[in-house]
Amino acid sequence: MAKKKLSSLEDLGGFVFSTNDDFELKNDAADETLANNEQYLEAHFSNKGRGGKTVTVVRGFAGTEEDLKALGKLLKVKCGVGGSVKDNEIIIQGNYRDKIVQILQKEGYNVKRVGG
């Protein structure tokens, strides 16, 4: 089997090699969570890739993983349904987009309802 030729650093799969002893990797994730009124979230409706099951996806959160999980838990409790937090998105089972927009606006977030 022929080896794949590396054409860029992205082909290494996210690994960073350095001979510099003082090298510090900068993380793209936010170190601090922005205030609620500075957040711009999007509430999407989706059923693609989920076996036809409908979900509401909240995207655009800028902050720590713990705060994202706390917000996801709040939405799950207020809607009374299950869900998860993956890839910096909150996934809520079912079509609760309008209810989630109301909950987030009440919490002080700037929310946009995206899609039909």
N, C-alpha and C positions, 0 to 999 in steps of 0.2 A: 504494500500500500504506500503510495507516495505521500510525502510529508507536505503539509500545507505551508506555503511561504507566508511569512509575516510581513504585512505591508504597512502596519501602523501599530502604535502602542495599544490600541483598543483590542487588537487580535490576541494580546496576552491574557485577556479575560479579567482585567481589573487588578492584576498584580503590579506592584511597583518595586523596582529594584534600584538600590542606591548604594554607592560606596561612601557617601558623605556621612560621617558620624553624627553630625548635628541635624540630619534630615528629620523633618516633622511632617507627617501626612496631614493635610488639611481636609477635614471632613465637610462634605457639601450639606449635610443635615444641619438644621438650625440648632444652635446651642441654647437659645432661649425662645420661649413662646411669645409671639406677638400678642398684644392686647386684643380682646375680642372685637373691638370696634375697628381695628386695623387689619383684621382677617377678611379675605375675600374668598368665600367658599362657593362651590357649584354643586347643586343637587341634580344628579342624573338618574334616569330610569334606564334599566338594562335587563335584557334576558339572553344576551348572546353568550355562548360558552358555558351555560349553566343548565343545560338540559331542558330548556324552555321555562325554567323557574324565573319569576320576576324578582328583581332586587332594586333597591335604591342605593346609589353610590354617591358619597360625599367626597369631593376632591378639593384640593387647594389649601389644605391646612398647613400652616407654617409654624412649626414648633417641635417640641420634644416628643419622643415616642410615648412617654408616660401620659402627657397631656392629650395626645391623640387618642390613646386607649381610654382615658377618662371621658372624653367627649363621646366616643363610641358607646361606652357603657351608659352614659346619660341618655343618648338617643334610643338605645335598645330598651331601656327601662321605661321611658316615656311612651314609646310606641307599643310596648308589650310584646316584642318579637325578638327573634334571634338575629345574630349578625356576627361580623368579625372585622378586624382591622388588618389589612394586608397592603403592602406596597404603598404606604402613605395614603391609603384610601379607607374610608369607613363604608362597609357593605352592610346594609340592613335588608333583611328578608322581607319581600313584599313591596308593593307600590305605595309607599308612604311619603312620597316627595312633598306634597303640599303640607302635610303635618310636620315633617322635618324642617321645612322652610320656616314655618311659624315658630317652632321650638327654638331654632337657631337665632331667629330675629329677636325673640324674647330674651335670649341670652346675650344679645348685643352684637352678634356677628352680622357681617354684610353677606347676604346669600342671594344667589341668582338661580332661578329655576331653569334648567337647561333641557331642551327637547320638548316634543309634543305635549 
